[in-house]
Amino acid sequence: MLDSEHKNLIGMINGLEYKIDHNDVSALLKAIELFKHSARAHFANEARFAQALGLDFEQHDLAHQYLLKELHTTFDELESRAVMPDDTWCKYAMEHYPKLLRDWFIEHITGEDMKMKPVLQSYPCDFKPA
């Protein structure tokens, strides 16, 4: 389940990049909002697994909160600029935003999330926390 969610989130990051490349503000705002919702749901799932497995999750959760704050800040900034037709996005930031998200997720998945793997492997593959 968690791996499937990871793949979905990476796909969504690729979709954000496509919308940035096509300068589609409206679609980008919707995509970021959907991404925030999906990331929040995924992070809640990870927290449930960690709690069920008895893992220390404090630092992991702080990393999740940091990313959600960044997503919220970026969304608010883009939304405020979208209503001002003469204002343009910071091209540098928009060109690097998907890379920042992709790098964060890959590092987070291969670093923090993989710490759960050895414990999860000791449970049946259909294990789901209550």
N, CA, C and O atoms as CSV, one atom per row, in Angstrom:
chain,resi,resn,atom,element,x,y,z
A,1,MET,N,N,0.823,-1.188,0.000
A,1,MET,CA,C,0.000,0.000,0.000
A,1,MET,C,C,0.871,1.258,0.000
A,1,MET,O,O,0.644,2.177,-0.786
A,2,LEU,N,N,1.871,1.291,0.889
A,2,LEU,CA,C,2.727,2.472,0.965
A,2,LEU,C,C,3.526,2.658,-0.320
A,2,LEU,O,O,3.676,3.782,-0.799
A,3,ASP,N,N,4.040,1.566,-0.880
A,3,ASP,CA,C,4.790,1.669,-2.138
A,3,ASP,C,C,3.905,2.182,-3.264
A,3,ASP,O,O,4.345,2.989,-4.082
A,4,SER,N,N,2.678,1.724,-3.309
A,4,SER,CA,C,1.736,2.190,-4.328
A,4,SER,C,C,1.485,3.694,-4.177
A,4,SER,O,O,1.435,4.429,-5.164
A,5,GLU,N,N,1.332,4.130,-2.948
A,5,GLU,CA,C,1.150,5.569,-2.700
A,5,GLU,C,C,2.389,6.354,-3.107
A,5,GLU,O,O,2.276,7.449,-3.657
A,6,HIS,N,N,3.569,5.805,-2.841
A,6,HIS,CA,C,4.810,6.478,-3.261
A,6,HIS,C,C,4.827,6.672,-4.775
A,6,HIS,O,O,5.134,7.757,-5.267
A,7,LYS,N,N,4.496,5.616,-5.505
A,7,LYS,CA,C,4.488,5.698,-6.976
A,7,LYS,C,C,3.482,6.729,-7.453
A,7,LYS,O,O,3.757,7.481,-8.388
A,8,ASN,N,N,2.325,6.769,-6.823
A,8,ASN,CA,C,1.304,7.742,-7.186
A,8,ASN,C,C,1.799,9.170,-6.949
A,8,ASN,O,O,1.591,10.048,-7.787
A,9,LEU,N,N,2.446,9.398,-5.820
A,9,LEU,CA,C,2.945,10.741,-5.507
A,9,LEU,C,C,4.037,11.168,-6.488
A,9,LEU,O,O,4.061,12.321,-6.920
A,10,ILE,N,N,4.934,10.259,-6.840
A,10,ILE,CA,C,5.974,10.590,-7.829
A,10,ILE,C,C,5.316,10.917,-9.174
A,10,ILE,O,O,5.735,11.853,-9.854
A,11,GLY,N,N,4.290,10.154,-9.561
A,11,GLY,CA,C,3.556,10.456,-10.795
A,11,GLY,C,C,2.912,11.829,-10.741
A,11,GLY,O,O,2.885,12.547,-11.740
A,12,MET,N,N,2.397,12.193,-9.583
A,12,MET,CA,C,1.787,13.512,-9.429
A,12,MET,C,C,2.832,14.619,-9.555
A,12,MET,O,O,2.552,15.680,-10.112
A,13,ILE,N,N,4.029,14.373,-9.040
A,13,ILE,CA,C,5.114,15.351,-9.176
A,13,ILE,C,C,5.438,15.547,-10.653
A,13,ILE,O,O,5.653,16.674,-11.097
A,14,ASN,N,N,5.473,14.454,-11.414
A,14,ASN,CA,C,5.704,14.566,-12.856
A,14,ASN,C,C,4.592,15.389,-13.515
A,14,ASN,O,O,4.857,16.171,-14.428
A,15,GLY,N,N,3.349,15.213,-13.052
A,15,GLY,CA,C,2.236,15.994,-13.568
A,15,GLY,C,C,2.367,17.476,-13.255
A,15,GLY,O,O,2.005,18.323,-14.071
A,16,LEU,N,N,2.888,17.788,-12.066
A,16,LEU,CA,C,3.134,19.194,-11.712
A,16,LEU,C,C,4.135,19.812,-12.682
A,16,LEU,O,O,3.965,20.941,-13.142
A,17,GLU,N,N,5.165,19.059,-12.976
A,17,GLU,CA,C,6.185,19.552,-13.898
A,17,GLU,C,C,5.591,19.825,-15.272
A,17,GLU,O,O,5.926,20.827,-15.904
A,18,TYR,N,N,4.717,18.949,-15.739
A,18,TYR,CA,C,4.057,19.135,-17.037
A,18,TYR,C,C,3.238,20.429,-17.032
A,18,TYR,O,O,3.278,21.190,-17.998
A,19,LYS,N,N,2.508,20.676,-15.965
A,19,LYS,CA,C,1.674,21.876,-15.894
A,19,LYS,C,C,2.532,23.137,-15.823
A,19,LYS,O,O,2.169,24.171,-16.384
A,20,ILE,N,N,3.658,23.050,-15.140
A,20,ILE,CA,C,4.585,24.189,-15.098
A,20,ILE,C,C,5.145,24.449,-16.486
A,20,ILE,O,O,5.189,25.594,-16.935
A,21,ASP,N,N,5.577,23.389,-17.171
A,21,ASP,CA,C,6.134,23.527,-18.519
A,21,ASP,C,C,5.141,24.165,-19.479
A,21,ASP,O,O,5.533,24.885,-20.397
A,22,HIS,N,N,3.845,23.899,-19.265
A,22,HIS,CA,C,2.815,24.443,-20.150
A,22,HIS,C,C,2.191,25.722,-19.598
A,22,HIS,O,O,1.205,26.224,-20.138
A,23,ASN,N,N,2.773,26.245,-18.520
A,23,ASN,CA,C,2.363,27.521,-17.933
A,23,ASN,C,C,0.853,27.569,-17.674
A,23,ASN,O,O,0.207,28.588,-17.919
A,24,ASP,N,N,0.309,26.479,-17.186
A,24,ASP,CA,C,-1.124,26.381,-16.928
A,24,ASP,C,C,-1.374,26.594,-15.434
A,24,ASP,O,O,-1.389,25.642,-14.653
A,25,VAL,N,N,-1.570,27.859,-15.052
A,25,VAL,CA,C,-1.698,28.233,-13.647
A,25,VAL,C,C,-2.882,27.536,-12.985
A,25,VAL,O,O,-2.748,26.969,-11.901
A,26,SER,N,N,-4.014,27.578,-13.625
A,26,SER,CA,C,-5.223,26.995,-13.049
A,26,SER,C,C,-5.039,25.497,-12.793
A,26,SER,O,O,-5.343,25.010,-11.704
A,27,ALA,N,N,-4.547,24.775,-13.788
A,27,ALA,CA,C,-4.328,23.335,-13.629
A,27,ALA,C,C,-3.246,23.059,-12.594
A,27,ALA,O,O,-3.335,22.080,-11.853
A,28,LEU,N,N,-2.231,23.903,-12.534
A,28,LEU,CA,C,-1.153,23.721,-11.567
A,28,LEU,C,C,-1.679,23.882,-10.141
A,28,LEU,O,O,-1.328,23.098,-9.259
A,29,LEU,N,N,-2.510,24.885,-9.913
A,29,LEU,CA,C,-3.067,25.091,-8.583
A,29,LEU,C,C,-3.914,23.889,-8.157
A,29,LEU,O,O,-3.841,23.446,-7.010
A,30,LYS,N,N,-4.709,23.371,-9.078
A,30,LYS,CA,C,-5.522,22.188,-8.765
A,30,LYS,C,C,-4.634,20.982,-8.484
A,30,LYS,O,O,-4.904,20.201,-7.571
A,31,ALA,N,N,-3.572,20.835,-9.276
A,31,ALA,CA,C,-2.665,19.692,-9.110
A,31,ALA,C,C,-1.919,19.776,-7.774
A,31,ALA,O,O,-1.724,18.758,-7.109
A,32,ILE,N,N,-1.505,20.977,-7.380
A,32,ILE,CA,C,-0.812,21.126,-6.093
A,32,ILE,C,C,-1.770,20.817,-4.954
A,32,ILE,O,O,-1.394,20.167,-3.979
A,33,GLU,N,N,-3.007,21.283,-5.076
A,33,GLU,CA,C,-4.004,21.003,-4.029
A,33,GLU,C,C,-4.248,19.494,-3.906
A,33,GLU,O,O,-4.323,18.966,-2.796
A,34,LEU,N,N,-4.369,18.810,-5.030
A,34,LEU,CA,C,-4.552,17.359,-5.019
A,34,LEU,C,C,-3.316,16.662,-4.444
A,34,LEU,O,O,-3.434,15.710,-3.672
A,35,PHE,N,N,-2.140,17.141,-4.823
A,35,PHE,CA,C,-0.899,16.573,-4.315
A,35,PHE,C,C,-0.817,16.738,-2.792
A,35,PHE,O,O,-0.445,15.804,-2.082
A,36,LYS,N,N,-1.167,17.934,-2.297
A,36,LYS,CA,C,-1.156,18.172,-0.850
A,36,LYS,C,C,-2.094,17.189,-0.142
A,36,LYS,O,O,-1.737,16.600,0.879
A,37,HIS,N,N,-3.275,17.024,-0.687
A,37,HIS,CA,C,-4.254,16.104,-0.093
A,37,HIS,C,C,-3.714,14.669,-0.094
A,37,HIS,O,O,-3.802,13.964,0.912
A,38,SER,N,N,-3.161,14.251,-1.224
A,38,SER,CA,C,-2.632,12.883,-1.336
A,38,SER,C,C,-1.434,12.670,-0.423
A,38,SER,O,O,-1.308,11.617,0.202
A,39,ALA,N,N,-0.552,13.667,-0.342
A,39,ALA,CA,C,0.617,13.558,0.536
A,39,ALA,C,C,0.168,13.481,1.992
A,39,ALA,O,O,0.699,12.681,2.762
A,40,ARG,N,N,-0.804,14.303,2.373
A,40,ARG,CA,C,-1.310,14.293,3.743
A,40,ARG,C,C,-1.901,12.916,4.087
A,40,ARG,O,O,-1.655,12.385,5.170
A,41,ALA,N,N,-2.669,12.350,3.171
A,41,ALA,CA,C,-3.264,11.024,3.405
A,41,ALA,C,C,-2.170,9.956,3.513
A,41,ALA,O,O,-2.237,9.077,4.372
A,42,HIS,N,N,-1.170,10.038,2.641
A,42,HIS,CA,C,-0.070,9.076,2.679
A,42,HIS,C,C,0.703,9.183,3.995
A,42,HIS,O,O,1.039,8.173,4.613
A,43,PHE,N,N,0.975,10.409,4.410
A,43,PHE,CA,C,1.715,10.597,5.654
A,43,PHE,C,C,0.927,10.046,6.847
A,43,PHE,O,O,1.512,9.491,7.777
A,44,ALA,N,N,-0.378,10.198,6.816
A,44,ALA,CA,C,-1.218,9.643,7.889
A,44,ALA,C,C,-1.137,8.116,7.882
A,44,ALA,O,O,-1.091,7.488,8.940
A,45,ASN,N,N,-1.118,7.524,6.690
A,45,ASN,CA,C,-0.976,6.066,6.591
A,45,ASN,C,C,0.360,5.610,7.154
A,45,ASN,O,O,0.427,4.628,7.894
A,46,GLU,N,N,1.426,6.325,6.801
A,46,GLU,CA,C,2.736,5.964,7.330
A,46,GLU,C,C,2.747,6.060,8.850
A,46,GLU,O,O,3.315,5.200,9.523
A,47,ALA,N,N,2.128,7.092,9.388
A,47,ALA,CA,C,2.085,7.258,10.844
A,47,ALA,C,C,1.326,6.107,11.495
A,47,ALA,O,O,1.729,5.620,12.551
A,48,ARG,N,N,0.238,5.671,10.879
A,48,ARG,CA,C,-0.524,4.541,11.414
A,48,ARG,C,C,0.326,3.270,11.423
A,48,ARG,O,O,0.311,2.514,12.394
A,49,PHE,N,N,1.064,3.041,10.337
A,49,PHE,CA,C,1.936,1.865,10.277
A,49,PHE,C,C,3.006,1.946,11.362
A,49,PHE,O,O,3.234,0.980,12.091
A,50,ALA,N,N,3.660,3.101,11.465
A,50,ALA,CA,C,4.730,3.251,12.452
A,50,ALA,C,C,4.202,3.025,13.859
A,50,ALA,O,O,4.850,2.365,14.672
A,51,GLN,N,N,3.031,3.570,14.146
A,51,GLN,CA,C,2.445,3.394,15.475
A,51,GLN,C,C,2.127,1.916,15.730
A,51,GLN,O,O,2.416,1.394,16.807
A,52,ALA,N,N,1.535,1.249,14.741
A,52,ALA,CA,C,1.190,-0.173,14.895
A,52,ALA,C,C,2.437,-1.033,15.075
A,52,ALA,O,O,2.398,-2.063,15.747
A,53,LEU,N,N,3.539,-0.603,14.470
A,53,LEU,CA,C,4.785,-1.370,14.561
A,53,LEU,C,C,5.625,-0.973,15.774
A,53,LEU,O,O,6.652,-1.594,16.049
A,54,GLY,N,N,5.193,0.053,16.496
A,54,GLY,CA,C,5.926,0.510,17.675
A,54,GLY,C,C,7.211,1.237,17.339
A,54,GLY,O,O,8.167,1.198,18.114
A,55,LEU,N,N,7.249,1.905,16.183
A,55,LEU,CA,C,8.454,2.613,15.759
A,55,LEU,C,C,8.437,4.063,16.232
A,55,LEU,O,O,7.379,4.683,16.334
A,56,ASP,N,N,9.631,4.596,16.520
A,56,ASP,CA,C,9.760,6.014,16.845
A,56,ASP,C,C,9.539,6.793,15.553
A,56,ASP,O,O,10.257,6.584,14.575
A,57,PHE,N,N,8.567,7.677,15.541
A,57,PHE,CA,C,8.156,8.345,14.316
A,57,PHE,C,C,8.281,9.864,14.391
A,57,PHE,O,O,7.883,10.565,13.461
A,58,GLU,N,N,8.824,10.370,15.478
A,58,GLU,CA,C,8.849,11.816,15.689
A,58,GLU,C,C,9.606,12.571,14.596
A,58,GLU,O,O,9.067,13.517,14.021
A,59,GLN,N,N,10.838,12.175,14.299
A,59,GLN,CA,C,11.628,12.873,13.269
A,59,GLN,C,C,11.001,12.696,11.889
A,59,GLN,O,O,10.970,13.626,11.082
A,60,HIS,N,N,10.514,11.514,11.639
A,60,HIS,CA,C,9.859,11.210,10.370
A,60,HIS,C,C,8.658,12.141,10.185
A,60,HIS,O,O,8.466,12.716,9.114
A,61,ASP,N,N,7.860,12.280,11.233
A,61,ASP,CA,C,6.680,13.141,11.179
A,61,ASP,C,C,7.072,14.602,10.985
A,61,ASP,O,O,6.388,15.333,10.270
A,62,LEU,N,N,8.154,15.034,11.607
A,62,LEU,CA,C,8.620,16.410,11.427
A,62,LEU,C,C,8.974,16.673,9.958
A,62,LEU,O,O,8.704,17.751,9.431
A,63,ALA,N,N,9.574,15.689,9.314
A,63,ALA,CA,C,9.895,15.837,7.883
A,63,ALA,C,C,8.613,15.969,7.067
A,63,ALA,O,O,8.555,16.760,6.126
A,64,HIS,N,N,7.599,15.207,7.419
A,64,HIS,CA,C,6.310,15.311,6.731
A,64,HIS,C,C,5.701,16.700,6.923
A,64,HIS,O,O,5.220,17.315,5.972
A,65,GLN,N,N,5.730,17.181,8.157
A,65,GLN,CA,C,5.158,18.501,8.448
A,65,GLN,C,C,5.899,19.605,7.688
A,65,GLN,O,O,5.284,20.558,7.208
A,66,TYR,N,N,7.217,19.469,7.583
A,66,TYR,CA,C,8.007,20.440,6.830
A,66,TYR,C,C,7.552,20.486,5.370
A,66,TYR,O,O,7.327,21.566,4.824
A,67,LEU,N,N,7.419,19.332,4.747
A,67,LEU,CA,C,7.018,19.316,3.343
A,67,LEU,C,C,5.617,19.886,3.170
A,67,LEU,O,O,5.383,20.654,2.237
A,68,LEU,N,N,4.692,19.534,4.033
A,68,LEU,CA,C,3.329,20.062,3.922
A,68,LEU,C,C,3.314,21.581,4.067
A,68,LEU,O,O,2.553,22.265,3.382
A,69,LYS,N,N,4.150,22.107,4.956
A,69,LYS,CA,C,4.254,23.567,5.116
A,69,LYS,C,C,4.789,24.206,3.833
A,69,LYS,O,O,4.283,25.239,3.393
A,70,GLU,N,N,5.801,23.598,3.241
A,70,GLU,CA,C,6.361,24.113,1.991
A,70,GLU,C,C,5.318,24.090,0.872
A,70,GLU,O,O,5.210,25.042,0.099
A,71,LEU,N,N,4.561,23.015,0.791
A,71,LEU,CA,C,3.506,22.913,-0.225
A,71,LEU,C,C,2.450,23.996,-0.021
A,71,LEU,O,O,1.986,24.607,-0.984
A,72,HIS,N,N,2.079,24.226,1.219
A,72,HIS,CA,C,1.075,25.240,1.523
A,72,HIS,C,C,1.587,26.633,1.144
A,72,HIS,O,O,0.859,27.422,0.541
A,73,THR,N,N,2.830,26.929,1.495
A,73,THR,CA,C,3.427,28.228,1.182
A,73,THR,C,C,3.499,28.443,-0.326
A,73,THR,O,O,3.152,29.516,-0.819
A,74,THR,N,N,3.943,27.437,-1.050
A,74,THR,CA,C,4.052,27.551,-2.505
A,74,THR,C,C,2.680,27.736,-3.136
A,74,THR,O,O,2.510,28.562,-4.033
A,75,PHE,N,N,1.710,26.974,-2.670
A,75,PHE,CA,C,0.344,27.096,-3.203
A,75,PHE,C,C,-0.182,28.512,-2.981
A,75,PHE,O,O,-0.724,29.122,-3.903
A,76,ASP,N,N,-0.026,29.041,-1.766
A,76,ASP,CA,C,-0.516,30.386,-1.471
A,76,ASP,C,C,0.173,31.432,-2.345
A,76,ASP,O,O,-0.465,32.371,-2.822
A,77,GLU,N,N,1.476,31.263,-2.550
A,77,GLU,CA,C,2.213,32.216,-3.378
A,77,GLU,C,C,1.742,32.158,-4.832
A,77,GLU,O,O,1.521,33.192,-5.463
A,78,LEU,N,N,1.593,30.962,-5.347
A,78,LEU,CA,C,1.118,30.827,-6.728
A,78,LEU,C,C,-0.300,31.351,-6.886
A,78,LEU,O,O,-0.622,32.010,-7.875
A,79,GLU,N,N,-1.138,31.056,-5.913
A,79,GLU,CA,C,-2.526,31.500,-5.978
A,79,GLU,C,C,-2.609,33.028,-5.975
A,79,GLU,O,O,-3.411,33.606,-6.709
A,80,SER,N,N,-1.792,33.678,-5.162
A,80,SER,CA,C,-1.819,35.142,-5.113
A,80,SER,C,C,-1.300,35.737,-6.415
A,80,SER,O,O,-1.770,36.794,-6.836
A,81,ARG,N,N,-0.359,35.093,-7.047
A,81,ARG,CA,C,0.171,35.587,-8.320
A,81,ARG,C,C,-0.776,35.311,-9.479
A,81,ARG,O,O,-0.782,36.041,-10.470
A,82,ALA,N,N,-1.577,34.253,-9.353
A,82,ALA,CA,C,-2.485,33.871,-10.440
A,82,ALA,C,C,-3.574,34.913,-10.653
A,82,ALA,O,O,-4.101,35.041,-11.758
A,83,VAL,N,N,-3.916,35.656,-9.609
A,83,VAL,CA,C,-4.968,36.664,-9.752
A,83,VAL,C,C,-4.429,37.989,-10.267
A,83,VAL,O,O,-5.197,38.923,-10.498
A,84,MET,N,N,-3.131,38.079,-10.448
A,84,MET,CA,C,-2.511,39.302,-10.942
A,84,MET,C,C,-1.943,39.022,-12.328
A,84,MET,O,O,-0.819,38.534,-12.444
A,85,PRO,N,N,-2.711,39.328,-13.396
A,85,PRO,CA,C,-2.305,38.932,-14.744
A,85,PRO,C,C,-0.970,39.516,-15.198
A,85,PRO,O,O,-0.298,38.925,-16.043
A,86,ASP,N,N,-0.579,40.657,-14.655
A,86,ASP,CA,C,0.682,41.251,-15.088
A,86,ASP,C,C,1.882,40.653,-14.356
A,86,ASP,O,O,3.025,40.916,-14.729
A,87,ASP,N,N,1.638,39.862,-13.330
A,87,ASP,CA,C,2.720,39.262,-12.566
A,87,ASP,C,C,3.088,37.916,-13.186
A,87,ASP,O,O,2.213,37.187,-13.655
A,88,THR,N,N,4.341,37.596,-13.191
A,88,THR,CA,C,4.784,36.311,-13.722
A,88,THR,C,C,5.392,35.479,-12.605
A,88,THR,O,O,5.859,36.006,-11.595
A,89,TRP,N,N,5.377,34.195,-12.805
A,89,TRP,CA,C,5.977,33.315,-11.819
A,89,TRP,C,C,7.475,33.518,-11.825
A,89,TRP,O,O,8.074,33.946,-12.812
A,90,CYS,N,N,8.039,33.204,-10.717
A,90,CYS,CA,C,9.495,33.195,-10.671
A,90,CYS,C,C,9.931,31.959,-11.448
A,90,CYS,O,O,9.841,30.831,-10.962
A,91,LYS,N,N,10.405,32.200,-12.664
A,91,LYS,CA,C,10.725,31.094,-13.568
A,91,LYS,C,C,11.726,30.116,-12.945
A,91,LYS,O,O,11.575,28.900,-13.071
A,92,TYR,N,N,12.722,30.643,-12.290
A,92,TYR,CA,C,13.727,29.773,-11.679
A,92,TYR,C,C,13.078,28.838,-10.659
A,92,TYR,O,O,13.341,27.636,-10.652
A,93,ALA,N,N,12.223,29.404,-9.793
A,93,ALA,CA,C,11.584,28.588,-8.758
A,93,ALA,C,C,10.691,27.524,-9.383
A,93,ALA,O,O,10.705,26.372,-8.951
A,94,MET,N,N,9.932,27.893,-10.377
A,94,MET,CA,C,9.019,26.942,-10.989
A,94,MET,C,C,9.761,25.850,-11.758
A,94,MET,O,O,9.302,24.709,-11.813
A,95,GLU,N,N,10.886,26.188,-12.341
A,95,GLU,CA,C,11.660,25.171,-13.049
A,95,GLU,C,C,12.279,24.173,-12.067
A,95,GLU,O,O,12.522,23.019,-12.422
A,96,HIS,N,N,12.530,24.612,-10.852
A,96,HIS,CA,C,13.198,23.752,-9.878
A,96,HIS,C,C,12.253,23.128,-8.853
A,96,HIS,O,O,12.647,22.220,-8.121
A,97,TYR,N,N,11.024,23.602,-8.798
A,97,TYR,CA,C,10.069,23.090,-7.812
A,97,TYR,C,C,9.830,21.588,-7.962
A,97,TYR,O,O,9.923,20.869,-6.967
A,98,PRO,N,N,9.524,21.080,-9.165
A,98,PRO,CA,C,9.325,19.625,-9.286
A,98,PRO,C,C,10.571,18.834,-8.889
A,98,PRO,O,O,10.459,17.773,-8.275
A,99,LYS,N,N,11.745,19.335,-9.230
A,99,LYS,CA,C,12.985,18.643,-8.854
A,99,LYS,C,C,13.133,18.622,-7.340
A,99,LYS,O,O,13.536,17.609,-6.768
A,100,LEU,N,N,12.812,19.729,-6.692
A,100,LEU,CA,C,12.868,19.787,-5.237
A,100,LEU,C,C,11.938,18.737,-4.630
A,100,LEU,O,O,12.338,18.001,-3.728
A,101,LEU,N,N,10.697,18.666,-5.120
A,101,LEU,CA,C,9.746,17.678,-4.616
A,101,LEU,C,C,10.222,16.256,-4.887
A,101,LEU,O,O,10.189,15.398,-4.004
A,102,ARG,N,N,10.666,16.017,-6.121
A,102,ARG,CA,C,11.113,14.679,-6.501
A,102,ARG,C,C,12.304,14.261,-5.640
A,102,ARG,O,O,12.338,13.143,-5.124
A,103,ASP,N,N,13.280,15.155,-5.485
A,103,ASP,CA,C,14.458,14.846,-4.672
A,103,ASP,C,C,14.071,14.598,-3.220
A,103,ASP,O,O,14.584,13.679,-2.581
A,104,TRP,N,N,13.153,15.433,-2.695
A,104,TRP,CA,C,12.725,15.255,-1.308
A,104,TRP,C,C,12.076,13.895,-1.136
A,104,TRP,O,O,12.388,13.166,-0.194
A,105,PHE,N,N,11.164,13.550,-2.052
A,105,PHE,CA,C,10.464,12.275,-1.914
A,105,PHE,C,C,11.398,11.092,-2.079
A,105,PHE,O,O,11.313,10.134,-1.310
A,106,ILE,N,N,12.273,11.132,-3.047
A,106,ILE,CA,C,13.196,10.008,-3.252
A,106,ILE,C,C,14.099,9.839,-2.033
A,106,ILE,O,O,14.307,8.723,-1.556
A,107,GLU,N,N,14.635,10.957,-1.530
A,107,GLU,CA,C,15.491,10.888,-0.347
A,107,GLU,C,C,14.691,10.391,0.862
A,107,GLU,O,O,15.177,9.581,1.650
A,108,HIS,N,N,13.476,10.882,0.993
A,108,HIS,CA,C,12.640,10.495,2.132
A,108,HIS,C,C,12.272,9.007,2.051
A,108,HIS,O,O,12.342,8.289,3.048
A,109,ILE,N,N,11.885,8.558,0.864
A,109,ILE,CA,C,11.498,7.157,0.689
A,109,ILE,C,C,12.695,6.236,0.926
A,109,ILE,O,O,12.594,5.254,1.662
A,110,THR,N,N,13.837,6.561,0.293
A,110,THR,CA,C,15.000,5.681,0.407
A,110,THR,C,C,15.694,5.808,1.756
A,110,THR,O,O,16.444,4.915,2.152
A,111,GLY,N,N,15.454,6.898,2.461
A,111,GLY,CA,C,16.062,7.080,3.775
A,111,GLY,C,C,15.111,6.725,4.893
A,111,GLY,O,O,15.206,5.653,5.491
A,112,GLU,N,N,14.198,7.629,5.171
A,112,GLU,CA,C,13.291,7.472,6.304
A,112,GLU,C,C,12.325,6.301,6.162
A,112,GLU,O,O,12.203,5.482,7.072
A,113,ASP,N,N,11.639,6.221,5.022
A,113,ASP,CA,C,10.626,5.174,4.861
A,113,ASP,C,C,11.228,3.775,4.878
A,113,ASP,O,O,10.605,2.837,5.374
A,114,MET,N,N,12.420,3.632,4.347
A,114,MET,CA,C,13.061,2.308,4.311
A,114,MET,C,C,13.425,1.793,5.695
A,114,MET,O,O,13.678,0.600,5.864
A,115,LYS,N,N,13.456,2.678,6.689
A,115,LYS,CA,C,13.733,2.226,8.051
A,115,LYS,C,C,12.602,1.341,8.573
A,115,LYS,O,O,12.803,0.540,9.486
A,116,MET,N,N,11.403,1.492,7.984
A,116,MET,CA,C,10.274,0.654,8.395
A,116,MET,C,C,10.325,-0.726,7.739
A,116,MET,O,O,9.723,-1.677,8.238
A,117,LYS,N,N,11.034,-0.831,6.635
A,117,LYS,CA,C,11.009,-2.055,5.841
A,117,LYS,C,C,11.387,-3.316,6.625
A,117,LYS,O,O,10.649,-4.299,6.556
A,118,PRO,N,N,12.512,-3.335,7.373
A,118,PRO,CA,C,12.866,-4.573,8.075
A,118,PRO,C,C,11.782,-5.027,9.061
A,118,PRO,O,O,11.543,-6.225,9.219
A,119,VAL,N,N,11.136,-4.074,9.713
A,119,VAL,CA,C,10.079,-4.425,10.661
A,119,VAL,C,C,8.856,-4.922,9.899
A,119,VAL,O,O,8.251,-5.923,10.281
A,120,LEU,N,N,8.490,-4.232,8.830
A,120,LEU,CA,C,7.324,-4.634,8.037
A,120,LEU,C,C,7.501,-6.019,7.430
A,120,LEU,O,O,6.530,-6.762,7.289
A,121,GLN,N,N,8.730,-6.370,7.071
A,121,GLN,CA,C,8.978,-7.676,6.460
A,121,GLN,C,C,8.711,-8.828,7.425
A,121,GLN,O,O,8.547,-9.971,7.000
A,122,SER,N,N,8.670,-8.533,8.698
A,122,SER,CA,C,8.386,-9.587,9.666
A,122,SER,C,C,6.879,-9.810,9.845
A,122,SER,O,O,6.464,-10.700,10.588
A,123,TYR,N,N,6.071,-9.006,9.166
A,123,TYR,CA,C,4.607,-9.138,9.209
A,123,TYR,C,C,4.114,-9.745,7.900
A,123,TYR,O,O,4.821,-9.706,6.894
A,124,PRO,N,N,2.917,-10.300,7.908
A,124,PRO,CA,C,2.346,-10.815,6.643
A,124,PRO,C,C,2.202,-9.677,5.629
A,124,PRO,O,O,1.991,-8.525,6.008
A,125,CYS,N,N,2.317,-10.008,4.340
A,125,CYS,CA,C,2.271,-8.946,3.321
A,125,CYS,C,C,0.923,-8.234,3.254
A,125,CYS,O,O,0.850,-7.144,2.687
A,126,ASP,N,N,-0.111,-8.787,3.793
A,126,ASP,CA,C,-1.404,-8.095,3.768
A,126,ASP,C,C,-1.671,-7.343,5.081
A,126,ASP,O,O,-2.803,-6.945,5.353
A,127,PHE,N,N,-0.624,-7.154,5.887
A,127,PHE,CA,C,-0.765,-6.443,7.168
A,127,PHE,C,C,-1.214,-5.005,6.929
A,127,PHE,O,O,-0.656,-4.285,6.100
A,128,LYS,N,N,-2.224,-4.617,7.671
A,128,LYS,CA,C,-2.682,-3.220,7.673
A,128,LYS,C,C,-2.986,-2.856,9.111
A,128,LYS,O,O,-3.636,-3.612,9.833
A,129,PRO,N,N,-2.505,-1.681,9.521
A,129,PRO,CA,C,-2.780,-1.273,10.906
A,129,PRO,C,C,-4.265,-1.018,11.133
A,129,PRO,O,O,-5.000,-0.672,10.208
A,130,ALA,N,N,-4.683,-1.191,12.356
A,130,ALA,CA,C,-6.106,-0.999,12.693
A,130,ALA,C,C,-6.473,0.467,12.676
A,130,ALA,O,O,-7.625,0.819,12.934
